[in-house]
Amino acid sequence: MSRGRPEIPEDVEKKIVDTFKEHPEWSLRKIAEDVGNVSYGTVRTVLIKYKLWMAEYDREDS
């Protein structure tokens, strides 16, 4: 069973990508706070979509 995900508006995606490019040292949570009204997961999803973040970065031990 898969759960549906709401579409992320293009303007929100652009703001996330722009914020990441301006502040690559920021954590995903900090980017989410800066963009406003988005979750850490949304930021991660957008950055993975644009190939700016890899899921491997999340793994602490595999």
MARFIGU-865209 format. One record per residue (C-alpha): x, y, z; residue number from 0. Coordinates in steps of 0.2 Angstrom, whole numbers, plus 5000, padded with zeros to 4 digits. Example, Ala and Ser with C-alpha at 12.3 -4.5 7.8 and 13.67 -1.06 7.14 Angstrom:
BEGIN
<rec xx="5062" yy="4978" zz="5039" num="0"/>
<rec xx="5068" yy="4995" zz="5036" num="1"/>
***
This chain:
BEGIN
<rec xx="5000" yy="5000" zz="5000" num="0"/>
<rec xx="5008" yy="5017" zz="4995" num="1"/>
<rec xx="5002" yy="5033" zz="5001" num="2"/>
<rec xx="4999" yy="5048" zz="4990" num="3"/>
<rec xx="5010" yy="5063" zz="4991" num="4"/>
<rec xx="5004" yy="5080" zz="4988" num="5"/>
<rec xx="5012" yy="5089" zz="4973" num="6"/>
<rec xx="5025" yy="5102" zz="4978" num="7"/>
<rec xx="5021" yy="5119" zz="4970" num="8"/>
<rec xx="5035" yy="5124" zz="4958" num="9"/>
<rec xx="5038" yy="5141" zz="4967" num="10"/>
<rec xx="5041" yy="5131" zz="4983" num="11"/>
<rec xx="5053" yy="5119" zz="4974" num="12"/>
<rec xx="5062" yy="5134" zz="4966" num="13"/>
<rec xx="5064" yy="5142" zz="4983" num="14"/>
<rec xx="5071" yy="5126" zz="4991" num="15"/>
<rec xx="5084" yy="5124" zz="4977" num="16"/>
<rec xx="5089" yy="5142" zz="4977" num="17"/>
<rec xx="5091" yy="5142" zz="4996" num="18"/>
<rec xx="5101" yy="5126" zz="4995" num="19"/>
<rec xx="5113" yy="5134" zz="4982" num="20"/>
<rec xx="5115" yy="5150" zz="4992" num="21"/>
<rec xx="5118" yy="5140" zz="5009" num="22"/>
<rec xx="5125" yy="5123" zz="5005" num="23"/>
<rec xx="5131" yy="5121" zz="5022" num="24"/>
<rec xx="5114" yy="5123" zz="5030" num="25"/>
<rec xx="5105" yy="5107" zz="5036" num="26"/>
<rec xx="5089" yy="5101" zz="5028" num="27"/>
<rec xx="5080" yy="5107" zz="5043" num="28"/>
<rec xx="5087" yy="5124" zz="5043" num="29"/>
<rec xx="5082" yy="5126" zz="5024" num="30"/>
<rec xx="5065" yy="5120" zz="5028" num="31"/>
<rec xx="5063" yy="5133" zz="5042" num="32"/>
<rec xx="5070" yy="5147" zz="5030" num="33"/>
<rec xx="5058" yy="5142" zz="5016" num="34"/>
<rec xx="5044" yy="5141" zz="5028" num="35"/>
<rec xx="5029" yy="5130" zz="5029" num="36"/>
<rec xx="5038" yy="5115" zz="5022" num="37"/>
<rec xx="5045" yy="5099" zz="5031" num="38"/>
<rec xx="5062" yy="5092" zz="5031" num="39"/>
<rec xx="5056" yy="5078" zz="5021" num="40"/>
<rec xx="5049" yy="5090" zz="5007" num="41"/>
<rec xx="5066" yy="5098" zz="5006" num="42"/>
<rec xx="5075" yy="5082" zz="5005" num="43"/>
<rec xx="5063" yy="5076" zz="4991" num="44"/>
<rec xx="5065" yy="5091" zz="4981" num="45"/>
<rec xx="5084" yy="5091" zz="4982" num="46"/>
<rec xx="5084" yy="5072" zz="4977" num="47"/>
<rec xx="5073" yy="5076" zz="4963" num="48"/>
<rec xx="5086" yy="5089" zz="4957" num="49"/>
<rec xx="5100" yy="5078" zz="4960" num="50"/>
<rec xx="5107" yy="5090" zz="4973" num="51"/>
<rec xx="5106" yy="5078" zz="4988" num="52"/>
<rec xx="5108" yy="5059" zz="4988" num="53"/>
<rec xx="5099" yy="5047" zz="4999" num="54"/>
<rec xx="5116" yy="5040" zz="5004" num="55"/>
<rec xx="5120" yy="5056" zz="5014" num="56"/>
<rec xx="5106" yy="5051" zz="5026" num="57"/>
<rec xx="5113" yy="5034" zz="5030" num="58"/>
<rec xx="5123" yy="5034" zz="5047" num="59"/>
<rec xx="5127" yy="5016" zz="5046" num="60"/>
<rec xx="5121" yy="5003" zz="5033" num="61"/>
***
